[in-house]
Amino acid sequence: MTIGSRIRTLREAHKLSRPEMARRLGDMPFTTLKNYELGYRQTSGAIIEAIGRCFGKNWVLFVLGIEPQPNA
């Protein structure tokens, strides 16, 4: 799974439209978010970190595609 597809999956899991998520990430144009999701544009570390903060995710694990397991 690509980073773009992870971003889209996360957005859809939170039932957000692209414009809504773009606003949460610092009022970026939603077309920029679309380009990240579709792989037309590469995400920066700052964007990945912002996504992590916005959704309470560890951004390193997000980039690697690792979902932390709940404590047993």
N, C-alpha and C positions, 0 to 999 in steps of 0.2 A: 504494500500500500504506500502510495506517495504521500508526501507532506500535504500537498494540496487536497488529496482525497481525505486525509485525516481531518483537515480543517473543515471540509464540507460535512463530514460525518458528525463532527462535534457541533457544528452550527445546527444541523438538522436535528440532532438529539436534544438540543435546547429549544427547538421549535422557533428559530430565529430566521428572518429573511436576510438576504445579503445586506440590504441597506441598514437593518437594525444592528447586525453584527459589526458592520463597518463603523457605525456611530460609536459603539462600545469600544472599539479599538482606536479611538482617537479621531473620529470624524474623517476617516479616509474615504475616498470615493468608492462606492460599492463596486464599480467596475474593476478597481484594483484588486479587491477581494475575489471577484470572479476570476480574474487572471491568475491569482495564486491558486485557487481551487482547481482550475483547468490546466495548470502547469505551464501557462504562457509566460508567466513571470516568476522569478525565483524569490522566495521569501528571505528577509533578512533576519538576523538573530534578534533584533529589536522587536520585530513583528511577532516572531515565535514566542518571545518572552512576554509580550503584551497579551497574547492569546492565553498563555499559561496563567497569568495574573487574573485575567478576566473570568476564566472558568475554573480557577482553583486547581490547575494542573501543574505538575512539575514539567517545565518546558523541555528539559533534557530527555525525560522519559517520553514526552510527546513526540519529539523529533525521532526518537528510536522506535516509536510505535509500541512501547511497553505500557501496559495497564497495570498499575500497582494492585496487588492482591489485598483484599481486606484482611485485617488482623484476625487470626483464628481465636 
